[in-house]
Amino acid sequence: MFRWLSALVVAVVLSGFAVLLLTGQYLNEGPVLVRLTRTHGVHVGDLFVVLGWAVALLAVGGLLWSAGRRDG
């Protein structure tokens, strides 16, 4: 059950990131937190992307951990 849930989390997060990359837009970028250049910066909406990335990596880690336990 845990492996299926982890795989589903990875699939959903990666699909969401694919949509963001294809559209080039966020639903709500929010204010700029850190200005990198005059026209670019880190927005509040970028934190959502980083959080999703971290959740997906944890799910992959869970898959690897459960596979390692089973293999022994």
PDB file of N, CA, C and O in Angstrom:
ATOM      1  N   MET A   1       0.831  -1.203   0.000  1.00  0.00           N
ATOM      2  CA  MET A   1       0.000   0.000   0.000  1.00  0.00           C
ATOM      3  C   MET A   1       0.876   1.268   0.000  1.00  0.00           C
ATOM      4  O   MET A   1       0.601   2.218  -0.733  1.00  0.00           O
ATOM      5  N   PHE A   2       1.931   1.268   0.832  1.00  0.00           N
ATOM      6  CA  PHE A   2       2.809   2.432   0.927  1.00  0.00           C
ATOM      7  C   PHE A   2       3.494   2.714  -0.403  1.00  0.00           C
ATOM      8  O   PHE A   2       3.642   3.873  -0.790  1.00  0.00           O
ATOM      9  N   ARG A   3       3.912   1.662  -1.106  1.00  0.00           N
ATOM     10  CA  ARG A   3       4.590   1.840  -2.395  1.00  0.00           C
ATOM     11  C   ARG A   3       3.654   2.464  -3.419  1.00  0.00           C
ATOM     12  O   ARG A   3       4.069   3.335  -4.183  1.00  0.00           O
ATOM     13  N   TRP A   4       2.398   2.033  -3.445  1.00  0.00           N
ATOM     14  CA  TRP A   4       1.427   2.597  -4.390  1.00  0.00           C
ATOM     15  C   TRP A   4       1.151   4.058  -4.066  1.00  0.00           C
ATOM     16  O   TRP A   4       1.060   4.888  -4.971  1.00  0.00           O
ATOM     17  N   LEU A   5       1.020   4.373  -2.799  1.00  0.00           N
ATOM     18  CA  LEU A   5       0.770   5.761  -2.399  1.00  0.00           C
ATOM     19  C   LEU A   5       1.960   6.645  -2.767  1.00  0.00           C
ATOM     20  O   LEU A   5       1.778   7.756  -3.266  1.00  0.00           O
ATOM     21  N   SER A   6       3.167   6.159  -2.525  1.00  0.00           N
ATOM     22  CA  SER A   6       4.364   6.925  -2.884  1.00  0.00           C
ATOM     23  C   SER A   6       4.444   7.142  -4.390  1.00  0.00           C
ATOM     24  O   SER A   6       4.766   8.240  -4.845  1.00  0.00           O
ATOM     25  N   ALA A   7       4.155   6.106  -5.157  1.00  0.00           N
ATOM     26  CA  ALA A   7       4.178   6.229  -6.617  1.00  0.00           C
ATOM     27  C   ALA A   7       3.122   7.225  -7.092  1.00  0.00           C
ATOM     28  O   ALA A   7       3.374   7.995  -8.018  1.00  0.00           O
ATOM     29  N   LEU A   8       1.958   7.218  -6.476  1.00  0.00           N
ATOM     30  CA  LEU A   8       0.896   8.154  -6.842  1.00  0.00           C
ATOM     31  C   LEU A   8       1.315   9.592  -6.535  1.00  0.00           C
ATOM     32  O   LEU A   8       1.062  10.493  -7.333  1.00  0.00           O
ATOM     33  N   VAL A   9       1.951   9.811  -5.390  1.00  0.00           N
ATOM     34  CA  VAL A   9       2.425  11.154  -5.032  1.00  0.00           C
ATOM     35  C   VAL A   9       3.430  11.650  -6.062  1.00  0.00           C
ATOM     36  O   VAL A   9       3.348  12.793  -6.512  1.00  0.00           O
ATOM     37  N   VAL A  10       4.376  10.799  -6.434  1.00  0.00           N
ATOM     38  CA  VAL A  10       5.377  11.185  -7.431  1.00  0.00           C
ATOM     39  C   VAL A  10       4.706  11.523  -8.758  1.00  0.00           C
ATOM     40  O   VAL A  10       5.046  12.527  -9.384  1.00  0.00           O
ATOM     41  N   ALA A  11       3.759  10.697  -9.191  1.00  0.00           N
ATOM     42  CA  ALA A  11       3.077  10.930 -10.467  1.00  0.00           C
ATOM     43  C   ALA A  11       2.307  12.249 -10.455  1.00  0.00           C
ATOM     44  O   ALA A  11       2.352  12.996 -11.432  1.00  0.00           O
ATOM     45  N   VAL A  12       1.611  12.540  -9.377  1.00  0.00           N
ATOM     46  CA  VAL A  12       0.818  13.772  -9.291  1.00  0.00           C
ATOM     47  C   VAL A  12       1.725  15.003  -9.278  1.00  0.00           C
ATOM     48  O   VAL A  12       1.464  15.973  -9.989  1.00  0.00           O
ATOM     49  N   VAL A  13       2.781  14.966  -8.475  1.00  0.00           N
ATOM     50  CA  VAL A  13       3.681  16.119  -8.388  1.00  0.00           C
ATOM     51  C   VAL A  13       4.383  16.362  -9.718  1.00  0.00           C
ATOM     52  O   VAL A  13       4.453  17.500 -10.182  1.00  0.00           O
ATOM     53  N   LEU A  14       4.899  15.311 -10.330  1.00  0.00           N
ATOM     54  CA  LEU A  14       5.590  15.482 -11.610  1.00  0.00           C
ATOM     55  C   LEU A  14       4.635  15.950 -12.706  1.00  0.00           C
ATOM     56  O   LEU A  14       5.024  16.743 -13.563  1.00  0.00           O
ATOM     57  N   SER A  15       3.397  15.472 -12.690  1.00  0.00           N
ATOM     58  CA  SER A  15       2.404  15.932 -13.667  1.00  0.00           C
ATOM     59  C   SER A  15       2.090  17.407 -13.459  1.00  0.00           C
ATOM     60  O   SER A  15       1.963  18.160 -14.424  1.00  0.00           O
ATOM     61  N   GLY A  16       1.965  17.820 -12.205  1.00  0.00           N
ATOM     62  CA  GLY A  16       1.725  19.232 -11.911  1.00  0.00           C
ATOM     63  C   GLY A  16       2.869  20.114 -12.375  1.00  0.00           C
ATOM     64  O   GLY A  16       2.647  21.191 -12.928  1.00  0.00           O
ATOM     65  N   PHE A  17       4.089  19.659 -12.150  1.00  0.00           N
ATOM     66  CA  PHE A  17       5.243  20.426 -12.613  1.00  0.00           C
ATOM     67  C   PHE A  17       5.284  20.491 -14.131  1.00  0.00           C
ATOM     68  O   PHE A  17       5.671  21.516 -14.692  1.00  0.00           O
ATOM     69  N   ALA A  18       4.893  19.414 -14.806  1.00  0.00           N
ATOM     70  CA  ALA A  18       4.862  19.422 -16.271  1.00  0.00           C
ATOM     71  C   ALA A  18       3.876  20.475 -16.773  1.00  0.00           C
ATOM     72  O   ALA A  18       4.168  21.189 -17.732  1.00  0.00           O
ATOM     73  N   VAL A  19       2.720  20.575 -16.136  1.00  0.00           N
ATOM     74  CA  VAL A  19       1.729  21.588 -16.526  1.00  0.00           C
ATOM     75  C   VAL A  19       2.304  22.987 -16.311  1.00  0.00           C
ATOM     76  O   VAL A  19       2.162  23.857 -17.170  1.00  0.00           O
ATOM     77  N   LEU A  20       2.953  23.204 -15.167  1.00  0.00           N
ATOM     78  CA  LEU A  20       3.550  24.517 -14.909  1.00  0.00           C
ATOM     79  C   LEU A  20       4.621  24.856 -15.939  1.00  0.00           C
ATOM     80  O   LEU A  20       4.704  25.995 -16.398  1.00  0.00           O
ATOM     81  N   LEU A  21       5.435  23.879 -16.299  1.00  0.00           N
ATOM     82  CA  LEU A  21       6.483  24.128 -17.288  1.00  0.00           C
ATOM     83  C   LEU A  21       5.900  24.400 -18.669  1.00  0.00           C
ATOM     84  O   LEU A  21       6.407  25.250 -19.401  1.00  0.00           O
ATOM     85  N   LEU A  22       4.838  23.683 -19.027  1.00  0.00           N
ATOM     86  CA  LEU A  22       4.235  23.864 -20.348  1.00  0.00           C
ATOM     87  C   LEU A  22       3.518  25.202 -20.474  1.00  0.00           C
ATOM     88  O   LEU A  22       3.589  25.849 -21.518  1.00  0.00           O
ATOM     89  N   THR A  23       2.833  25.616 -19.422  1.00  0.00           N
ATOM     90  CA  THR A  23       2.083  26.874 -19.494  1.00  0.00           C
ATOM     91  C   THR A  23       2.973  28.073 -19.207  1.00  0.00           C
ATOM     92  O   THR A  23       2.710  29.177 -19.684  1.00  0.00           O
ATOM     93  N   GLY A  24       4.027  27.856 -18.425  1.00  0.00           N
ATOM     94  CA  GLY A  24       4.909  28.969 -18.069  1.00  0.00           C
ATOM     95  C   GLY A  24       4.262  29.945 -17.113  1.00  0.00           C
ATOM     96  O   GLY A  24       4.742  31.067 -16.950  1.00  0.00           O
ATOM     97  N   GLN A  25       3.159  29.525 -16.467  1.00  0.00           N
ATOM     98  CA  GLN A  25       2.444  30.411 -15.555  1.00  0.00           C
ATOM     99  C   GLN A  25       2.086  29.652 -14.288  1.00  0.00           C
ATOM    100  O   GLN A  25       1.848  28.444 -14.308  1.00  0.00           O
ATOM    101  N   TYR A  26       2.053  30.382 -13.200  1.00  0.00           N
ATOM    102  CA  TYR A  26       1.552  29.850 -11.946  1.00  0.00           C
ATOM    103  C   TYR A  26       0.138  30.373 -11.756  1.00  0.00           C
ATOM    104  O   TYR A  26      -0.242  31.384 -12.347  1.00  0.00           O
ATOM    105  N   LEU A  27      -0.636  29.686 -10.933  1.00  0.00           N
ATOM    106  CA  LEU A  27      -1.965  30.196 -10.625  1.00  0.00           C
ATOM    107  C   LEU A  27      -1.856  31.504  -9.843  1.00  0.00           C
ATOM    108  O   LEU A  27      -2.624  32.439 -10.070  1.00  0.00           O
ATOM    109  N   ASN A  28      -0.903  31.559  -8.931  1.00  0.00           N
ATOM    110  CA  ASN A  28      -0.691  32.772  -8.145  1.00  0.00           C
ATOM    111  C   ASN A  28       0.787  32.847  -7.784  1.00  0.00           C
ATOM    112  O   ASN A  28       1.230  32.210  -6.828  1.00  0.00           O
ATOM    113  N   GLU A  29       1.543  33.619  -8.542  1.00  0.00           N
ATOM    114  CA  GLU A  29       2.975  33.723  -8.264  1.00  0.00           C
ATOM    115  C   GLU A  29       3.242  34.432  -6.950  1.00  0.00           C
ATOM    116  O   GLU A  29       4.203  34.109  -6.252  1.00  0.00           O
ATOM    117  N   GLY A  30       2.410  35.383  -6.612  1.00  0.00           N
ATOM    118  CA  GLY A  30       2.590  36.118  -5.370  1.00  0.00           C
ATOM    119  C   GLY A  30       3.698  37.146  -5.467  1.00  0.00           C
ATOM    120  O   GLY A  30       4.308  37.331  -6.520  1.00  0.00           O
ATOM    121  N   PRO A  31       3.945  37.810  -4.355  1.00  0.00           N
ATOM    122  CA  PRO A  31       4.975  38.852  -4.348  1.00  0.00           C
ATOM    123  C   PRO A  31       6.382  38.256  -4.454  1.00  0.00           C
ATOM    124  O   PRO A  31       6.601  37.076  -4.180  1.00  0.00           O
ATOM    125  N   VAL A  32       7.306  39.095  -4.851  1.00  0.00           N
ATOM    126  CA  VAL A  32       8.708  38.685  -4.959  1.00  0.00           C
ATOM    127  C   VAL A  32       9.312  38.662  -3.555  1.00  0.00           C
ATOM    128  O   VAL A  32       9.230  39.645  -2.819  1.00  0.00           O
ATOM    129  N   LEU A  33       9.915  37.538  -3.193  1.00  0.00           N
ATOM    130  CA  LEU A  33      10.590  37.421  -1.901  1.00  0.00           C
ATOM    131  C   LEU A  33      12.049  37.845  -1.996  1.00  0.00           C
ATOM    132  O   LEU A  33      12.566  38.540  -1.121  1.00  0.00           O
ATOM    133  N   VAL A  34      12.712  37.409  -3.083  1.00  0.00           N
ATOM    134  CA  VAL A  34      14.122  37.725  -3.303  1.00  0.00           C
ATOM    135  C   VAL A  34      14.288  38.152  -4.752  1.00  0.00           C
ATOM    136  O   VAL A  34      13.964  37.390  -5.663  1.00  0.00           O
ATOM    137  N   ARG A  35      14.785  39.349  -4.972  1.00  0.00           N
ATOM    138  CA  ARG A  35      15.022  39.837  -6.330  1.00  0.00           C
ATOM    139  C   ARG A  35      16.402  39.378  -6.778  1.00  0.00           C
ATOM    140  O   ARG A  35      17.405  39.682  -6.131  1.00  0.00           O
ATOM    141  N   LEU A  36      16.451  38.636  -7.903  1.00  0.00           N
ATOM    142  CA  LEU A  36      17.719  38.142  -8.433  1.00  0.00           C
ATOM    143  C   LEU A  36      18.300  39.099  -9.464  1.00  0.00           C
ATOM    144  O   LEU A  36      19.503  39.357  -9.478  1.00  0.00           O
ATOM    145  N   THR A  37      17.430  39.624 -10.331  1.00  0.00           N
ATOM    146  CA  THR A  37      17.819  40.647 -11.305  1.00  0.00           C
ATOM    147  C   THR A  37      16.690  41.663 -11.347  1.00  0.00           C
ATOM    148  O   THR A  37      15.743  41.582 -10.565  1.00  0.00           O
ATOM    149  N   ARG A  38      16.793  42.613 -12.254  1.00  0.00           N
ATOM    150  CA  ARG A  38      15.740  43.627 -12.365  1.00  0.00           C
ATOM    151  C   ARG A  38      14.408  43.016 -12.788  1.00  0.00           C
ATOM    152  O   ARG A  38      13.350  43.525 -12.417  1.00  0.00           O
ATOM    153  N   THR A  39      14.449  41.928 -13.561  1.00  0.00           N
ATOM    154  CA  THR A  39      13.218  41.334 -14.093  1.00  0.00           C
ATOM    155  C   THR A  39      12.934  39.929 -13.561  1.00  0.00           C
ATOM    156  O   THR A  39      11.913  39.341 -13.920  1.00  0.00           O
ATOM    157  N   HIS A  40      13.798  39.378 -12.723  1.00  0.00           N
ATOM    158  CA  HIS A  40      13.609  38.020 -12.214  1.00  0.00           C
ATOM    159  C   HIS A  40      13.795  37.980 -10.704  1.00  0.00           C
ATOM    160  O   HIS A  40      14.547  38.765 -10.125  1.00  0.00           O
ATOM    161  N   GLY A  41      13.086  37.043 -10.085  1.00  0.00           N
ATOM    162  CA  GLY A  41      13.221  36.871  -8.644  1.00  0.00           C
ATOM    163  C   GLY A  41      12.521  35.608  -8.182  1.00  0.00           C
ATOM    164  O   GLY A  41      11.931  34.879  -8.979  1.00  0.00           O
ATOM    165  N   VAL A  42      12.593  35.363  -6.895  1.00  0.00           N
ATOM    166  CA  VAL A  42      11.927  34.219  -6.277  1.00  0.00           C
ATOM    167  C   VAL A  42      10.606  34.717  -5.709  1.00  0.00           C
ATOM    168  O   VAL A  42      10.576  35.605  -4.857  1.00  0.00           O
ATOM    169  N   HIS A  43       9.498  34.124  -6.202  1.00  0.00           N
ATOM    170  CA  HIS A  43       8.162  34.512  -5.763  1.00  0.00           C
ATOM    171  C   HIS A  43       7.661  33.555  -4.681  1.00  0.00           C
ATOM    172  O   HIS A  43       8.211  32.471  -4.486  1.00  0.00           O
ATOM    173  N   VAL A  44       6.620  33.974  -3.993  1.00  0.00           N
ATOM    174  CA  VAL A  44       5.975  33.106  -3.010  1.00  0.00           C
ATOM    175  C   VAL A  44       5.514  31.815  -3.685  1.00  0.00           C
ATOM    176  O   VAL A  44       5.616  30.741  -3.091  1.00  0.00           O
ATOM    177  N   GLY A  45       5.011  31.903  -4.914  1.00  0.00           N
ATOM    178  CA  GLY A  45       4.562  30.716  -5.639  1.00  0.00           C
ATOM    179  C   GLY A  45       5.676  29.722  -5.909  1.00  0.00           C
ATOM    180  O   GLY A  45       5.417  28.531  -6.079  1.00  0.00           O
ATOM    181  N   ASP A  46       6.911  30.198  -5.951  1.00  0.00           N
ATOM    182  CA  ASP A  46       8.047  29.297  -6.151  1.00  0.00           C
ATOM    183  C   ASP A  46       8.226  28.363  -4.959  1.00  0.00           C
ATOM    184  O   ASP A  46       8.729  27.249  -5.108  1.00  0.00           O
ATOM    185  N   LEU A  47       7.815  28.814  -3.788  1.00  0.00           N
ATOM    186  CA  LEU A  47       7.913  27.961  -2.606  1.00  0.00           C
ATOM    187  C   LEU A  47       7.035  26.723  -2.763  1.00  0.00           C
ATOM    188  O   LEU A  47       7.395  25.645  -2.291  1.00  0.00           O
ATOM    189  N   PHE A  48       5.877  26.872  -3.426  1.00  0.00           N
ATOM    190  CA  PHE A  48       4.997  25.735  -3.705  1.00  0.00           C
ATOM    191  C   PHE A  48       5.719  24.707  -4.569  1.00  0.00           C
ATOM    192  O   PHE A  48       5.612  23.504  -4.328  1.00  0.00           O
ATOM    193  N   VAL A  49       6.443  25.170  -5.561  1.00  0.00           N
ATOM    194  CA  VAL A  49       7.182  24.271  -6.451  1.00  0.00           C
ATOM    195  C   VAL A  49       8.269  23.538  -5.669  1.00  0.00           C
ATOM    196  O   VAL A  49       8.437  22.329  -5.826  1.00  0.00           O
ATOM    197  N   VAL A  50       9.002  24.256  -4.834  1.00  0.00           N
ATOM    198  CA  VAL A  50      10.067  23.632  -4.042  1.00  0.00           C
ATOM    199  C   VAL A  50       9.479  22.633  -3.047  1.00  0.00           C
ATOM    200  O   VAL A  50      10.047  21.560  -2.840  1.00  0.00           O
ATOM    201  N   LEU A  51       8.358  22.970  -2.437  1.00  0.00           N
ATOM    202  CA  LEU A  51       7.704  22.052  -1.511  1.00  0.00           C
ATOM    203  C   LEU A  51       7.248  20.783  -2.230  1.00  0.00           C
ATOM    204  O   LEU A  51       7.444  19.677  -1.725  1.00  0.00           O
ATOM    205  N   GLY A  52       6.643  20.940  -3.403  1.00  0.00           N
ATOM    206  CA  GLY A  52       6.222  19.774  -4.182  1.00  0.00           C
ATOM    207  C   GLY A  52       7.392  18.905  -4.586  1.00  0.00           C
ATOM    208  O   GLY A  52       7.306  17.678  -4.547  1.00  0.00           O
ATOM    209  N   TRP A  53       8.489  19.540  -4.973  1.00  0.00           N
ATOM    210  CA  TRP A  53       9.703  18.807  -5.335  1.00  0.00           C
ATOM    211  C   TRP A  53      10.206  17.993  -4.145  1.00  0.00           C
ATOM    212  O   TRP A  53      10.588  16.833  -4.298  1.00  0.00           O
ATOM    213  N   ALA A  54      10.204  18.603  -2.961  1.00  0.00           N
ATOM    214  CA  ALA A  54      10.672  17.906  -1.760  1.00  0.00           C
ATOM    215  C   ALA A  54       9.761  16.728  -1.418  1.00  0.00           C
ATOM    216  O   ALA A  54      10.245  15.661  -1.041  1.00  0.00           O
ATOM    217  N   VAL A  55       8.450  16.914  -1.546  1.00  0.00           N
ATOM    218  CA  VAL A  55       7.507  15.824  -1.279  1.00  0.00           C
ATOM    219  C   VAL A  55       7.730  14.676  -2.255  1.00  0.00           C
ATOM    220  O   VAL A  55       7.704  13.511  -1.860  1.00  0.00           O
ATOM    221  N   ALA A  56       7.949  14.998  -3.524  1.00  0.00           N
ATOM    222  CA  ALA A  56       8.194  13.954  -4.525  1.00  0.00           C
ATOM    223  C   ALA A  56       9.484  13.197  -4.211  1.00  0.00           C
ATOM    224  O   ALA A  56       9.525  11.973  -4.339  1.00  0.00           O
ATOM    225  N   LEU A  57      10.536  13.906  -3.800  1.00  0.00           N
ATOM    226  CA  LEU A  57      11.788  13.234  -3.444  1.00  0.00           C
ATOM    227  C   LEU A  57      11.613  12.342  -2.220  1.00  0.00           C
ATOM    228  O   LEU A  57      12.179  11.250  -2.167  1.00  0.00           O
ATOM    229  N   LEU A  58      10.841  12.792  -1.242  1.00  0.00           N
ATOM    230  CA  LEU A  58      10.568  11.951  -0.078  1.00  0.00           C
ATOM    231  C   LEU A  58       9.790  10.700  -0.474  1.00  0.00           C
ATOM    232  O   LEU A  58      10.033   9.619   0.064  1.00  0.00           O
ATOM    233  N   ALA A  59       8.852  10.845  -1.415  1.00  0.00           N
ATOM    234  CA  ALA A  59       8.094   9.686  -1.887  1.00  0.00           C
ATOM    235  C   ALA A  59       9.005   8.692  -2.597  1.00  0.00           C
ATOM    236  O   ALA A  59       8.878   7.483  -2.403  1.00  0.00           O
ATOM    237  N   VAL A  60       9.915   9.193  -3.411  1.00  0.00           N
ATOM    238  CA  VAL A  60      10.880   8.308  -4.082  1.00  0.00           C
ATOM    239  C   VAL A  60      11.766   7.632  -3.036  1.00  0.00           C
ATOM    240  O   VAL A  60      12.036   6.435  -3.133  1.00  0.00           O
ATOM    241  N   GLY A  61      12.217   8.390  -2.042  1.00  0.00           N
ATOM    242  CA  GLY A  61      13.003   7.801  -0.960  1.00  0.00           C
ATOM    243  C   GLY A  61      12.236   6.715  -0.233  1.00  0.00           C
ATOM    244  O   GLY A  61      12.800   5.685   0.135  1.00  0.00           O
ATOM    245  N   GLY A  62      10.944   6.947  -0.028  1.00  0.00           N
ATOM    246  CA  GLY A  62      10.102   5.925   0.596  1.00  0.00           C
ATOM    247  C   GLY A  62      10.004   4.673  -0.248  1.00  0.00           C
ATOM    248  O   GLY A  62      10.031   3.559   0.275  1.00  0.00           O
ATOM    249  N   LEU A  63       9.891   4.853  -1.551  1.00  0.00           N
ATOM    250  CA  LEU A  63       9.863   3.689  -2.446  1.00  0.00           C
ATOM    251  C   LEU A  63      11.166   2.903  -2.352  1.00  0.00           C
ATOM    252  O   LEU A  63      11.150   1.676  -2.257  1.00  0.00           O
ATOM    253  N   LEU A  64      12.286   3.607  -2.379  1.00  0.00           N
ATOM    254  CA  LEU A  64      13.584   2.936  -2.297  1.00  0.00           C
ATOM    255  C   LEU A  64      13.779   2.254  -0.950  1.00  0.00           C
ATOM    256  O   LEU A  64      14.312   1.147  -0.880  1.00  0.00           O
ATOM    257  N   TRP A  65      13.350   2.911   0.111  1.00  0.00           N
ATOM    258  CA  TRP A  65      13.491   2.352   1.448  1.00  0.00           C
ATOM    259  C   TRP A  65      12.652   1.091   1.602  1.00  0.00           C
ATOM    260  O   TRP A  65      13.125   0.089   2.138  1.00  0.00           O
ATOM    261  N   SER A  66      11.395   1.138   1.126  1.00  0.00           N
ATOM    262  CA  SER A  66      10.533  -0.040   1.262  1.00  0.00           C
ATOM    263  C   SER A  66      11.022  -1.181   0.380  1.00  0.00           C
ATOM    264  O   SER A  66      10.893  -2.347   0.754  1.00  0.00           O
ATOM    265  N   ALA A  67      11.581  -0.866  -0.786  1.00  0.00           N
ATOM    266  CA  ALA A  67      12.126  -1.914  -1.653  1.00  0.00           C
ATOM    267  C   ALA A  67      13.366  -2.530  -1.017  1.00  0.00           C
ATOM    268  O   ALA A  67      13.570  -3.741  -1.107  1.00  0.00           O
ATOM    269  N   GLY A  68      14.194  -1.712  -0.374  1.00  0.00           N
ATOM    270  CA  GLY A  68      15.391  -2.217   0.293  1.00  0.00           C
ATOM    271  C   GLY A  68      15.061  -3.113   1.468  1.00  0.00           C
ATOM    272  O   GLY A  68      15.743  -4.112   1.698  1.00  0.00           O
ATOM    273  N   ARG A  69      14.031  -2.771   2.209  1.00  0.00           N
ATOM    274  CA  ARG A  69      13.606  -3.600   3.348  1.00  0.00           C
ATOM    275  C   ARG A  69      13.091  -4.943   2.872  1.00  0.00           C
ATOM    276  O   ARG A  69      13.371  -5.979   3.476  1.00  0.00           O
ATOM    277  N   ARG A  70      12.334  -4.917   1.782  1.00  0.00           N
ATOM    278  CA  ARG A  70      11.740  -6.145   1.268  1.00  0.00           C
ATOM    279  C   ARG A  70      12.811  -7.063   0.688  1.00  0.00           C
ATOM    280  O   ARG A  70      12.742  -8.283   0.832  1.00  0.00           O
ATOM    281  N   ASP A  71      13.811  -6.458   0.024  1.00  0.00           N
ATOM    282  CA  ASP A  71      14.870  -7.259  -0.593  1.00  0.00           C
ATOM    283  C   ASP A  71      15.838  -7.812   0.449  1.00  0.00           C
ATOM    284  O   ASP A  71      16.536  -8.797   0.208  1.00  0.00           O
ATOM    285  N   GLY A  72      15.866  -7.169   1.595  1.00  0.00           N
ATOM    286  CA  GLY A  72      16.571  -7.686   2.688  1.00  0.00           C
ATOM    287  C   GLY A  72      17.946  -7.440   2.969  1.00  0.00           C
ATOM    288  O   GLY A  72      18.473  -7.945   3.960  1.00  0.00           O
TER     289      GLY A  72
END
